[in-house]
Amino acid sequence: LAKKKNMRVLGYPFDAIAKEFPVNAWATTPQWAKDHPDLVDSFGAVMRRTATWANGNRAKSGEILAKYTNVASPAATVRYAEQLTATMIQPQIDVLAKYGNISGFAATELF
């Protein structure tokens, strides 16, 4: 849409963090997970299946996303993570630590 209106890209600010990284994730406390292992497993399985479907059906998932966010055609820019790994979230930790928002640590401590 921007190109059609003769606009141009000035930059990609998220690239300062990493080429790809998750912008959100679900989390809980260790105690809640210990008390509700079936719910944790079920929720994780549903989220993985949903991500796999959405990644394989980008046009349809883009329509759904556009409907609920009022953003036209976001499918080209959205890729859903089918798992969460320490490698995926380390860049955010590093940037937060660089600017003094948190003390740096290895993302593997979260898993």
Phi and psi restraints in degrees (range 20) as a CNS / XPLOR table:
assign (resid 1 and name C) (resid 2 and name N)
       (resid 2 and name CA) (resid 2 and name C) 1.0 -63.0 20.0 2
assign (resid 2 and name N) (resid 2 and name CA)
       (resid 2 and name C) (resid 3 and name N) 1.0 -41.4 20.0 2
assign (resid 2 and name C) (resid 3 and name N)
       (resid 3 and name CA) (resid 3 and name C) 1.0 -63.0 20.0 2
assign (resid 3 and name N) (resid 3 and name CA)
       (resid 3 and name C) (resid 4 and name N) 1.0 -35.9 20.0 2
assign (resid 3 and name C) (resid 4 and name N)
       (resid 4 and name CA) (resid 4 and name C) 1.0 -66.1 20.0 2
assign (resid 4 and name N) (resid 4 and name CA)
       (resid 4 and name C) (resid 5 and name N) 1.0 -24.7 20.0 2
assign (resid 4 and name C) (resid 5 and name N)
       (resid 5 and name CA) (resid 5 and name C) 1.0 -99.8 20.0 2
assign (resid 5 and name N) (resid 5 and name CA)
       (resid 5 and name C) (resid 6 and name N) 1.0 19.5 20.0 2
assign (resid 5 and name C) (resid 6 and name N)
       (resid 6 and name CA) (resid 6 and name C) 1.0 58.4 20.0 2
assign (resid 6 and name N) (resid 6 and name CA)
       (resid 6 and name C) (resid 7 and name N) 1.0 34.1 20.0 2
assign (resid 6 and name C) (resid 7 and name N)
       (resid 7 and name CA) (resid 7 and name C) 1.0 -92.9 20.0 2
assign (resid 7 and name N) (resid 7 and name CA)
       (resid 7 and name C) (resid 8 and name N) 1.0 161.0 20.0 2
assign (resid 7 and name C) (resid 8 and name N)
       (resid 8 and name CA) (resid 8 and name C) 1.0 -133.8 20.0 2
assign (resid 8 and name N) (resid 8 and name CA)
       (resid 8 and name C) (resid 9 and name N) 1.0 156.7 20.0 2
assign (resid 8 and name C) (resid 9 and name N)
       (resid 9 and name CA) (resid 9 and name C) 1.0 -79.4 20.0 2
assign (resid 9 and name N) (resid 9 and name CA)
       (resid 9 and name C) (resid 10 and name N) 1.0 129.4 20.0 2
assign (resid 9 and name C) (resid 10 and name N)
       (resid 10 and name CA) (resid 10 and name C) 1.0 -91.8 20.0 2
assign (resid 10 and name N) (resid 10 and name CA)
       (resid 10 and name C) (resid 11 and name N) 1.0 -24.6 20.0 2
assign (resid 10 and name C) (resid 11 and name N)
       (resid 11 and name CA) (resid 11 and name C) 1.0 173.7 20.0 2
assign (resid 11 and name N) (resid 11 and name CA)
       (resid 11 and name C) (resid 12 and name N) 1.0 172.8 20.0 2
assign (resid 11 and name C) (resid 12 and name N)
       (resid 12 and name CA) (resid 12 and name C) 1.0 -121.5 20.0 2
assign (resid 12 and name N) (resid 12 and name CA)
       (resid 12 and name C) (resid 13 and name N) 1.0 85.9 20.0 2
assign (resid 12 and name C) (resid 13 and name N)
       (resid 13 and name CA) (resid 13 and name C) 1.0 -60.3 20.0 2
assign (resid 13 and name N) (resid 13 and name CA)
       (resid 13 and name C) (resid 14 and name N) 1.0 -31.7 20.0 2
assign (resid 13 and name C) (resid 14 and name N)
       (resid 14 and name CA) (resid 14 and name C) 1.0 -66.4 20.0 2
assign (resid 14 and name N) (resid 14 and name CA)
       (resid 14 and name C) (resid 15 and name N) 1.0 -23.8 20.0 2
assign (resid 14 and name C) (resid 15 and name N)
       (resid 15 and name CA) (resid 15 and name C) 1.0 -63.4 20.0 2
assign (resid 15 and name N) (resid 15 and name CA)
       (resid 15 and name C) (resid 16 and name N) 1.0 -17.6 20.0 2
assign (resid 15 and name C) (resid 16 and name N)
       (resid 16 and name CA) (resid 16 and name C) 1.0 -68.2 20.0 2
assign (resid 16 and name N) (resid 16 and name CA)
       (resid 16 and name C) (resid 17 and name N) 1.0 -21.4 20.0 2
assign (resid 16 and name C) (resid 17 and name N)
       (resid 17 and name CA) (resid 17 and name C) 1.0 -91.2 20.0 2
assign (resid 17 and name N) (resid 17 and name CA)
       (resid 17 and name C) (resid 18 and name N) 1.0 -57.6 20.0 2
assign (resid 17 and name C) (resid 18 and name N)
       (resid 18 and name CA) (resid 18 and name C) 1.0 -172.4 20.0 2
assign (resid 18 and name N) (resid 18 and name CA)
       (resid 18 and name C) (resid 19 and name N) 1.0 161.9 20.0 2
assign (resid 18 and name C) (resid 19 and name N)
       (resid 19 and name CA) (resid 19 and name C) 1.0 -62.6 20.0 2
assign (resid 19 and name N) (resid 19 and name CA)
       (resid 19 and name C) (resid 20 and name N) 1.0 -40.1 20.0 2
assign (resid 19 and name C) (resid 20 and name N)
       (resid 20 and name CA) (resid 20 and name C) 1.0 -139.3 20.0 2
assign (resid 20 and name N) (resid 20 and name CA)
       (resid 20 and name C) (resid 21 and name N) 1.0 138.6 20.0 2
assign (resid 20 and name C) (resid 21 and name N)
       (resid 21 and name CA) (resid 21 and name C) 1.0 -162.8 20.0 2
assign (resid 21 and name N) (resid 21 and name CA)
       (resid 21 and name C) (resid 22 and name N) 1.0 152.3 20.0 2
assign (resid 21 and name C) (resid 22 and name N)
       (resid 22 and name CA) (resid 22 and name C) 1.0 -73.0 20.0 2
assign (resid 22 and name N) (resid 22 and name CA)
       (resid 22 and name C) (resid 23 and name N) 1.0 141.5 20.0 2
assign (resid 22 and name C) (resid 23 and name N)
       (resid 23 and name CA) (resid 23 and name C) 1.0 -98.3 20.0 2
assign (resid 23 and name N) (resid 23 and name CA)
       (resid 23 and name C) (resid 24 and name N) 1.0 -7.7 20.0 2
assign (resid 23 and name C) (resid 24 and name N)
       (resid 24 and name CA) (resid 24 and name C) 1.0 -158.2 20.0 2
assign (resid 24 and name N) (resid 24 and name CA)
       (resid 24 and name C) (resid 25 and name N) 1.0 163.4 20.0 2
assign (resid 24 and name C) (resid 25 and name N)
       (resid 25 and name CA) (resid 25 and name C) 1.0 -160.8 20.0 2
assign (resid 25 and name N) (resid 25 and name CA)
       (resid 25 and name C) (resid 26 and name N) 1.0 157.0 20.0 2
assign (resid 25 and name C) (resid 26 and name N)
       (resid 26 and name CA) (resid 26 and name C) 1.0 -93.3 20.0 2
assign (resid 26 and name N) (resid 26 and name CA)
       (resid 26 and name C) (resid 27 and name N) 1.0 142.3 20.0 2
assign (resid 26 and name C) (resid 27 and name N)
       (resid 27 and name CA) (resid 27 and name C) 1.0 -145.0 20.0 2
assign (resid 27 and name N) (resid 27 and name CA)
       (resid 27 and name C) (resid 28 and name N) 1.0 161.4 20.0 2
assign (resid 27 and name C) (resid 28 and name N)
       (resid 28 and name CA) (resid 28 and name C) 1.0 -149.2 20.0 2
assign (resid 28 and name N) (resid 28 and name CA)
       (resid 28 and name C) (resid 29 and name N) 1.0 177.1 20.0 2
assign (resid 28 and name C) (resid 29 and name N)
       (resid 29 and name CA) (resid 29 and name C) 1.0 -84.5 20.0 2
assign (resid 29 and name N) (resid 29 and name CA)
       (resid 29 and name C) (resid 30 and name N) 1.0 154.0 20.0 2
assign (resid 29 and name C) (resid 30 and name N)
       (resid 30 and name CA) (resid 30 and name C) 1.0 -57.0 20.0 2
assign (resid 30 and name N) (resid 30 and name CA)
       (resid 30 and name C) (resid 31 and name N) 1.0 -37.4 20.0 2
assign (resid 30 and name C) (resid 31 and name N)
       (resid 31 and name CA) (resid 31 and name C) 1.0 -66.1 20.0 2
assign (resid 31 and name N) (resid 31 and name CA)
       (resid 31 and name C) (resid 32 and name N) 1.0 -44.6 20.0 2
assign (resid 31 and name C) (resid 32 and name N)
       (resid 32 and name CA) (resid 32 and name C) 1.0 -63.3 20.0 2
assign (resid 32 and name N) (resid 32 and name CA)
       (resid 32 and name C) (resid 33 and name N) 1.0 -42.3 20.0 2
assign (resid 32 and name C) (resid 33 and name N)
       (resid 33 and name CA) (resid 33 and name C) 1.0 -61.9 20.0 2
assign (resid 33 and name N) (resid 33 and name CA)
       (resid 33 and name C) (resid 34 and name N) 1.0 -40.6 20.0 2
assign (resid 33 and name C) (resid 34 and name N)
       (resid 34 and name CA) (resid 34 and name C) 1.0 -65.3 20.0 2
assign (resid 34 and name N) (resid 34 and name CA)
       (resid 34 and name C) (resid 35 and name N) 1.0 -38.2 20.0 2
assign (resid 34 and name C) (resid 35 and name N)
       (resid 35 and name CA) (resid 35 and name C) 1.0 -76.9 20.0 2
assign (resid 35 and name N) (resid 35 and name CA)
       (resid 35 and name C) (resid 36 and name N) 1.0 -19.7 20.0 2
assign (resid 35 and name C) (resid 36 and name N)
       (resid 36 and name CA) (resid 36 and name C) 1.0 -133.6 20.0 2
assign (resid 36 and name N) (resid 36 and name CA)
       (resid 36 and name C) (resid 37 and name N) 1.0 54.3 20.0 2
assign (resid 36 and name C) (resid 37 and name N)
       (resid 37 and name CA) (resid 37 and name C) 1.0 -61.7 20.0 2
assign (resid 37 and name N) (resid 37 and name CA)
       (resid 37 and name C) (resid 38 and name N) 1.0 -34.8 20.0 2
assign (resid 37 and name C) (resid 38 and name N)
       (resid 38 and name CA) (resid 38 and name C) 1.0 -66.2 20.0 2
assign (resid 38 and name N) (resid 38 and name CA)
       (resid 38 and name C) (resid 39 and name N) 1.0 -40.8 20.0 2
assign (resid 38 and name C) (resid 39 and name N)
       (resid 39 and name CA) (resid 39 and name C) 1.0 -66.8 20.0 2
assign (resid 39 and name N) (resid 39 and name CA)
       (resid 39 and name C) (resid 40 and name N) 1.0 -40.5 20.0 2
assign (resid 39 and name C) (resid 40 and name N)
       (resid 40 and name CA) (resid 40 and name C) 1.0 -60.8 20.0 2
assign (resid 40 and name N) (resid 40 and name CA)
       (resid 40 and name C) (resid 41 and name N) 1.0 -47.8 20.0 2
assign (resid 40 and name C) (resid 41 and name N)
       (resid 41 and name CA) (resid 41 and name C) 1.0 -63.6 20.0 2
assign (resid 41 and name N) (resid 41 and name CA)
       (resid 41 and name C) (resid 42 and name N) 1.0 -44.4 20.0 2
assign (resid 41 and name C) (resid 42 and name N)
       (resid 42 and name CA) (resid 42 and name C) 1.0 -64.4 20.0 2
assign (resid 42 and name N) (resid 42 and name CA)
       (resid 42 and name C) (resid 43 and name N) 1.0 -45.4 20.0 2
assign (resid 42 and name C) (resid 43 and name N)
       (resid 43 and name CA) (resid 43 and name C) 1.0 -62.2 20.0 2
assign (resid 43 and name N) (resid 43 and name CA)
       (resid 43 and name C) (resid 44 and name N) 1.0 -45.5 20.0 2
assign (resid 43 and name C) (resid 44 and name N)
       (resid 44 and name CA) (resid 44 and name C) 1.0 -60.2 20.0 2
assign (resid 44 and name N) (resid 44 and name CA)
       (resid 44 and name C) (resid 45 and name N) 1.0 -42.0 20.0 2
assign (resid 44 and name C) (resid 45 and name N)
       (resid 45 and name CA) (resid 45 and name C) 1.0 -64.7 20.0 2
assign (resid 45 and name N) (resid 45 and name CA)
       (resid 45 and name C) (resid 46 and name N) 1.0 -42.8 20.0 2
assign (resid 45 and name C) (resid 46 and name N)
       (resid 46 and name CA) (resid 46 and name C) 1.0 -65.0 20.0 2
assign (resid 46 and name N) (resid 46 and name CA)
       (resid 46 and name C) (resid 47 and name N) 1.0 -43.0 20.0 2
assign (resid 46 and name C) (resid 47 and name N)
       (resid 47 and name CA) (resid 47 and name C) 1.0 -64.6 20.0 2
assign (resid 47 and name N) (resid 47 and name CA)
       (resid 47 and name C) (resid 48 and name N) 1.0 -40.0 20.0 2
assign (resid 47 and name C) (resid 48 and name N)
       (resid 48 and name CA) (resid 48 and name C) 1.0 -64.9 20.0 2
assign (resid 48 and name N) (resid 48 and name CA)
       (resid 48 and name C) (resid 49 and name N) 1.0 -45.4 20.0 2
assign (resid 48 and name C) (resid 49 and name N)
       (resid 49 and name CA) (resid 49 and name C) 1.0 -62.6 20.0 2
assign (resid 49 and name N) (resid 49 and name CA)
       (resid 49 and name C) (resid 50 and name N) 1.0 -40.4 20.0 2
assign (resid 49 and name C) (resid 50 and name N)
       (resid 50 and name CA) (resid 50 and name C) 1.0 -63.9 20.0 2
assign (resid 50 and name N) (resid 50 and name CA)
       (resid 50 and name C) (resid 51 and name N) 1.0 -45.3 20.0 2
assign (resid 50 and name C) (resid 51 and name N)
       (resid 51 and name CA) (resid 51 and name C) 1.0 -62.1 20.0 2
assign (resid 51 and name N) (resid 51 and name CA)
       (resid 51 and name C) (resid 52 and name N) 1.0 -43.3 20.0 2
assign (resid 51 and name C) (resid 52 and name N)
       (resid 52 and name CA) (resid 52 and name C) 1.0 -62.1 20.0 2
assign (resid 52 and name N) (resid 52 and name CA)
       (resid 52 and name C) (resid 53 and name N) 1.0 -44.4 20.0 2
assign (resid 52 and name C) (resid 53 and name N)
       (resid 53 and name CA) (resid 53 and name C) 1.0 -62.6 20.0 2
assign (resid 53 and name N) (resid 53 and name CA)
       (resid 53 and name C) (resid 54 and name N) 1.0 -48.1 20.0 2
assign (resid 53 and name C) (resid 54 and name N)
       (resid 54 and name CA) (resid 54 and name C) 1.0 -62.1 20.0 2
assign (resid 54 and name N) (resid 54 and name CA)
       (resid 54 and name C) (resid 55 and name N) 1.0 -39.8 20.0 2
assign (resid 54 and name C) (resid 55 and name N)
       (resid 55 and name CA) (resid 55 and name C) 1.0 -67.1 20.0 2
assign (resid 55 and name N) (resid 55 and name CA)
       (resid 55 and name C) (resid 56 and name N) 1.0 -30.8 20.0 2
assign (resid 55 and name C) (resid 56 and name N)
       (resid 56 and name CA) (resid 56 and name C) 1.0 -88.3 20.0 2
assign (resid 56 and name N) (resid 56 and name CA)
       (resid 56 and name C) (resid 57 and name N) 1.0 -9.8 20.0 2
assign (resid 56 and name C) (resid 57 and name N)
       (resid 57 and name CA) (resid 57 and name C) 1.0 -132.9 20.0 2
assign (resid 57 and name N) (resid 57 and name CA)
       (resid 57 and name C) (resid 58 and name N) 1.0 58.4 20.0 2
assign (resid 57 and name C) (resid 58 and name N)
       (resid 58 and name CA) (resid 58 and name C) 1.0 -60.2 20.0 2
assign (resid 58 and name N) (resid 58 and name CA)
       (resid 58 and name C) (resid 59 and name N) 1.0 -39.0 20.0 2
assign (resid 58 and name C) (resid 59 and name N)
       (resid 59 and name CA) (resid 59 and name C) 1.0 -63.8 20.0 2
assign (resid 59 and name N) (resid 59 and name CA)
       (resid 59 and name C) (resid 60 and name N) 1.0 -48.5 20.0 2
assign (resid 59 and name C) (resid 60 and name N)
       (resid 60 and name CA) (resid 60 and name C) 1.0 -67.9 20.0 2
assign (resid 60 and name N) (resid 60 and name CA)
       (resid 60 and name C) (resid 61 and name N) 1.0 -43.2 20.0 2
assign (resid 60 and name C) (resid 61 and name N)
       (resid 61 and name CA) (resid 61 and name C) 1.0 -65.7 20.0 2
assign (resid 61 and name N) (resid 61 and name CA)
       (resid 61 and name C) (resid 62 and name N) 1.0 -32.8 20.0 2
assign (resid 61 and name C) (resid 62 and name N)
       (resid 62 and name CA) (resid 62 and name C) 1.0 -64.5 20.0 2
assign (resid 62 and name N) (resid 62 and name CA)
       (resid 62 and name C) (resid 63 and name N) 1.0 -39.8 20.0 2
assign (resid 62 and name C) (resid 63 and name N)
       (resid 63 and name CA) (resid 63 and name C) 1.0 -61.1 20.0 2
assign (resid 63 and name N) (resid 63 and name CA)
       (resid 63 and name C) (resid 64 and name N) 1.0 -44.3 20.0 2
assign (resid 63 and name C) (resid 64 and name N)
       (resid 64 and name CA) (resid 64 and name C) 1.0 -64.2 20.0 2
assign (resid 64 and name N) (resid 64 and name CA)
       (resid 64 and name C) (resid 65 and name N) 1.0 -46.2 20.0 2
assign (resid 64 and name C) (resid 65 and name N)
       (resid 65 and name CA) (resid 65 and name C) 1.0 -61.5 20.0 2
assign (resid 65 and name N) (resid 65 and name CA)
       (resid 65 and name C) (resid 66 and name N) 1.0 -43.2 20.0 2
assign (resid 65 and name C) (resid 66 and name N)
       (resid 66 and name CA) (resid 66 and name C) 1.0 -61.8 20.0 2
assign (resid 66 and name N) (resid 66 and name CA)
       (resid 66 and name C) (resid 67 and name N) 1.0 -39.9 20.0 2
assign (resid 66 and name C) (resid 67 and name N)
       (resid 67 and name CA) (resid 67 and name C) 1.0 -60.0 20.0 2
assign (resid 67 and name N) (resid 67 and name CA)
       (resid 67 and name C) (resid 68 and name N) 1.0 -42.0 20.0 2
assign (resid 67 and name C) (resid 68 and name N)
       (resid 68 and name CA) (resid 68 and name C) 1.0 -93.9 20.0 2
assign (resid 68 and name N) (resid 68 and name CA)
       (resid 68 and name C) (resid 69 and name N) 1.0 -11.0 20.0 2
assign (resid 68 and name C) (resid 69 and name N)
       (resid 69 and name CA) (resid 69 and name C) 1.0 -114.7 20.0 2
assign (resid 69 and name N) (resid 69 and name CA)
       (resid 69 and name C) (resid 70 and name N) 1.0 -8.4 20.0 2
assign (resid 69 and name C) (resid 70 and name N)
       (resid 70 and name CA) (resid 70 and name C) 1.0 59.1 20.0 2
assign (resid 70 and name N) (resid 70 and name CA)
       (resid 70 and name C) (resid 71 and name N) 1.0 30.3 20.0 2
assign (resid 70 and name C) (resid 71 and name N)
       (resid 71 and name CA) (resid 71 and name C) 1.0 -109.8 20.0 2
assign (resid 71 and name N) (resid 71 and name CA)
       (resid 71 and name C) (resid 72 and name N) 1.0 123.0 20.0 2
assign (resid 71 and name C) (resid 72 and name N)
       (resid 72 and name CA) (resid 72 and name C) 1.0 -73.1 20.0 2
assign (resid 72 and name N) (resid 72 and name CA)
       (resid 72 and name C) (resid 73 and name N) 1.0 130.7 20.0 2
assign (resid 72 and name C) (resid 73 and name N)
       (resid 73 and name CA) (resid 73 and name C) 1.0 47.9 20.0 2
assign (resid 73 and name N) (resid 73 and name CA)
       (resid 73 and name C) (resid 74 and name N) 1.0 56.9 20.0 2
assign (resid 73 and name C) (resid 74 and name N)
       (resid 74 and name CA) (resid 74 and name C) 1.0 -80.5 20.0 2
assign (resid 74 and name N) (resid 74 and name CA)
       (resid 74 and name C) (resid 75 and name N) 1.0 -3.6 20.0 2
assign (resid 74 and name C) (resid 75 and name N)
       (resid 75 and name CA) (resid 75 and name C) 1.0 -59.2 20.0 2
assign (resid 75 and name N) (resid 75 and name CA)
       (resid 75 and name C) (resid 76 and name N) 1.0 -32.2 20.0 2
assign (resid 75 and name C) (resid 76 and name N)
       (resid 76 and name CA) (resid 76 and name C) 1.0 -68.7 20.0 2
assign (resid 76 and name N) (resid 76 and name CA)
       (resid 76 and name C) (resid 77 and name N) 1.0 -20.3 20.0 2
assign (resid 76 and name C) (resid 77 and name N)
       (resid 77 and name CA) (resid 77 and name C) 1.0 -108.6 20.0 2
assign (resid 77 and name N) (resid 77 and name CA)
       (resid 77 and name C) (resid 78 and name N) 1.0 -8.0 20.0 2
assign (resid 77 and name C) (resid 78 and name N)
       (resid 78 and name CA) (resid 78 and name C) 1.0 -104.0 20.0 2
assign (resid 78 and name N) (resid 78 and name CA)
       (resid 78 and name C) (resid 79 and name N) 1.0 126.2 20.0 2
assign (resid 78 and name C) (resid 79 and name N)
       (resid 79 and name CA) (resid 79 and name C) 1.0 -129.4 20.0 2
assign (resid 79 and name N) (resid 79 and name CA)
       (resid 79 and name C) (resid 80 and name N) 1.0 127.7 20.0 2
assign (resid 79 and name C) (resid 80 and name N)
       (resid 80 and name CA) (resid 80 and name C) 1.0 -93.1 20.0 2
assign (resid 80 and name N) (resid 80 and name CA)
       (resid 80 and name C) (resid 81 and name N) 1.0 132.9 20.0 2
assign (resid 80 and name C) (resid 81 and name N)
       (resid 81 and name CA) (resid 81 and name C) 1.0 -73.0 20.0 2
assign (resid 81 and name N) (resid 81 and name CA)
       (resid 81 and name C) (resid 82 and name N) 1.0 134.1 20.0 2
assign (resid 81 and name C) (resid 82 and name N)
       (resid 82 and name CA) (resid 82 and name C) 1.0 -95.2 20.0 2
assign (resid 82 and name N) (resid 82 and name CA)
       (resid 82 and name C) (resid 83 and name N) 1.0 -3.8 20.0 2
assign (resid 82 and name C) (resid 83 and name N)
       (resid 83 and name CA) (resid 83 and name C) 1.0 -159.6 20.0 2
assign (resid 83 and name N) (resid 83 and name CA)
       (resid 83 and name C) (resid 84 and name N) 1.0 161.2 20.0 2
assign (resid 83 and name C) (resid 84 and name N)
       (resid 84 and name CA) (resid 84 and name C) 1.0 -116.2 20.0 2
assign (resid 84 and name N) (resid 84 and name CA)
       (resid 84 and name C) (resid 85 and name N) 1.0 126.0 20.0 2
assign (resid 84 and name C) (resid 85 and name N)
       (resid 85 and name CA) (resid 85 and name C) 1.0 -125.4 20.0 2
assign (resid 85 and name N) (resid 85 and name CA)
       (resid 85 and name C) (resid 86 and name N) 1.0 161.0 20.0 2
assign (resid 85 and name C) (resid 86 and name N)
       (resid 86 and name CA) (resid 86 and name C) 1.0 -60.3 20.0 2
assign (resid 86 and name N) (resid 86 and name CA)
       (resid 86 and name C) (resid 87 and name N) 1.0 -38.5 20.0 2
assign (resid 86 and name C) (resid 87 and name N)
       (resid 87 and name CA) (resid 87 and name C) 1.0 -60.4 20.0 2
assign (resid 87 and name N) (resid 87 and name CA)
       (resid 87 and name C) (resid 88 and name N) 1.0 -35.3 20.0 2
assign (resid 87 and name C) (resid 88 and name N)
       (resid 88 and name CA) (resid 88 and name C) 1.0 -69.0 20.0 2
assign (resid 88 and name N) (resid 88 and name CA)
       (resid 88 and name C) (resid 89 and name N) 1.0 -34.1 20.0 2
assign (resid 88 and name C) (resid 89 and name N)
       (resid 89 and name CA) (resid 89 and name C) 1.0 -102.1 20.0 2
assign (resid 89 and name N) (resid 89 and name CA)
       (resid 89 and name C) (resid 90 and name N) 1.0 -6.9 20.0 2
assign (resid 89 and name C) (resid 90 and name N)
       (resid 90 and name CA) (resid 90 and name C) 1.0 -59.2 20.0 2
assign (resid 90 and name N) (resid 90 and name CA)
       (resid 90 and name C) (resid 91 and name N) 1.0 -38.7 20.0 2
assign (resid 90 and name C) (resid 91 and name N)
       (resid 91 and name CA) (resid 91 and name C) 1.0 -58.3 20.0 2
assign (resid 91 and name N) (resid 91 and name CA)
       (resid 91 and name C) (resid 92 and name N) 1.0 -39.5 20.0 2
assign (resid 91 and name C) (resid 92 and name N)
       (resid 92 and name CA) (resid 92 and name C) 1.0 -65.8 20.0 2
assign (resid 92 and name N) (resid 92 and name CA)
       (resid 92 and name C) (resid 93 and name N) 1.0 -41.3 20.0 2
assign (resid 92 and name C) (resid 93 and name N)
       (resid 93 and name CA) (resid 93 and name C) 1.0 -60.7 20.0 2
assign (resid 93 and name N) (resid 93 and name CA)
       (resid 93 and name C) (resid 94 and name N) 1.0 -44.2 20.0 2
assign (resid 93 and name C) (resid 94 and name N)
       (resid 94 and name CA) (resid 94 and name C) 1.0 -62.1 20.0 2
assign (resid 94 and name N) (resid 94 and name CA)
       (resid 94 and name C) (resid 95 and name N) 1.0 -42.6 20.0 2
assign (resid 94 and name C) (resid 95 and name N)
       (resid 95 and name CA) (resid 95 and name C) 1.0 -67.5 20.0 2
assign (resid 95 and name N) (resid 95 and name CA)
       (resid 95 and name C) (resid 96 and name N) 1.0 -43.7 20.0 2
assign (resid 95 and name C) (resid 96 and name N)
       (resid 96 and name CA) (resid 96 and name C) 1.0 -60.5 20.0 2
assign (resid 96 and name N) (resid 96 and name CA)
       (resid 96 and name C) (resid 97 and name N) 1.0 -40.3 20.0 2
assign (resid 96 and name C) (resid 97 and name N)
       (resid 97 and name CA) (resid 97 and name C) 1.0 -69.3 20.0 2
assign (resid 97 and name N) (resid 97 and name CA)
       (resid 97 and name C) (resid 98 and name N) 1.0 -40.2 20.0 2
assign (resid 97 and name C) (resid 98 and name N)
       (resid 98 and name CA) (resid 98 and name C) 1.0 -57.2 20.0 2
assign (resid 98 and name N) (resid 98 and name CA)
       (resid 98 and name C) (resid 99 and name N) 1.0 -38.8 20.0 2
assign (resid 98 and name C) (resid 99 and name N)
       (resid 99 and name CA) (resid 99 and name C) 1.0 -99.0 20.0 2
assign (resid 99 and name N) (resid 99 and name CA)
       (resid 99 and name C) (resid 100 and name N) 1.0 14.0 20.0 2
assign (resid 99 and name C) (resid 100 and name N)
       (resid 100 and name CA) (resid 100 and name C) 1.0 76.4 20.0 2
assign (resid 100 and name N) (resid 100 and name CA)
       (resid 100 and name C) (resid 101 and name N) 1.0 15.3 20.0 2
assign (resid 100 and name C) (resid 101 and name N)
       (resid 101 and name CA) (resid 101 and name C) 1.0 -77.0 20.0 2
assign (resid 101 and name N) (resid 101 and name CA)
       (resid 101 and name C) (resid 102 and name N) 1.0 -29.9 20.0 2
assign (resid 101 and name C) (resid 102 and name N)
       (resid 102 and name CA) (resid 102 and name C) 1.0 -144.9 20.0 2
assign (resid 102 and name N) (resid 102 and name CA)
       (resid 102 and name C) (resid 103 and name N) 1.0 166.5 20.0 2
assign (resid 102 and name C) (resid 103 and name N)
       (resid 103 and name CA) (resid 103 and name C) 1.0 -81.4 20.0 2
assign (resid 103 and name N) (resid 103 and name CA)
       (resid 103 and name C) (resid 104 and name N) 1.0 136.6 20.0 2
assign (resid 103 and name C) (resid 104 and name N)
       (resid 104 and name CA) (resid 104 and name C) 1.0 -66.6 20.0 2
assign (resid 104 and name N) (resid 104 and name CA)
       (resid 104 and name C) (resid 105 and name N) 1.0 150.2 20.0 2
assign (resid 104 and name C) (resid 105 and name N)
       (resid 105 and name CA) (resid 105 and name C) 1.0 -160.1 20.0 2
assign (resid 105 and name N) (resid 105 and name CA)
       (resid 105 and name C) (resid 106 and name N) 1.0 165.9 20.0 2
assign (resid 105 and name C) (resid 106 and name N)
       (resid 106 and name CA) (resid 106 and name C) 1.0 -80.4 20.0 2
assign (resid 106 and name N) (resid 106 and name CA)
       (resid 106 and name C) (resid 107 and name N) 1.0 129.1 20.0 2
assign (resid 106 and name C) (resid 107 and name N)
       (resid 107 and name CA) (resid 107 and name C) 1.0 -58.4 20.0 2
assign (resid 107 and name N) (resid 107 and name CA)
       (resid 107 and name C) (resid 108 and name N) 1.0 -23.4 20.0 2
assign (resid 107 and name C) (resid 108 and name N)
       (resid 108 and name CA) (resid 108 and name C) 1.0 -61.5 20.0 2
assign (resid 108 and name N) (resid 108 and name CA)
       (resid 108 and name C) (resid 109 and name N) 1.0 -21.3 20.0 2
assign (resid 108 and name C) (resid 109 and name N)
       (resid 109 and name CA) (resid 109 and name C) 1.0 -64.8 20.0 2
assign (resid 109 and name N) (resid 109 and name CA)
       (resid 109 and name C) (resid 110 and name N) 1.0 -19.4 20.0 2
assign (resid 109 and name C) (resid 110 and name N)
       (resid 110 and name CA) (resid 110 and name C) 1.0 -84.3 20.0 2
assign (resid 110 and name N) (resid 110 and name CA)
       (resid 110 and name C) (resid 111 and name N) 1.0 -12.9 20.0 2
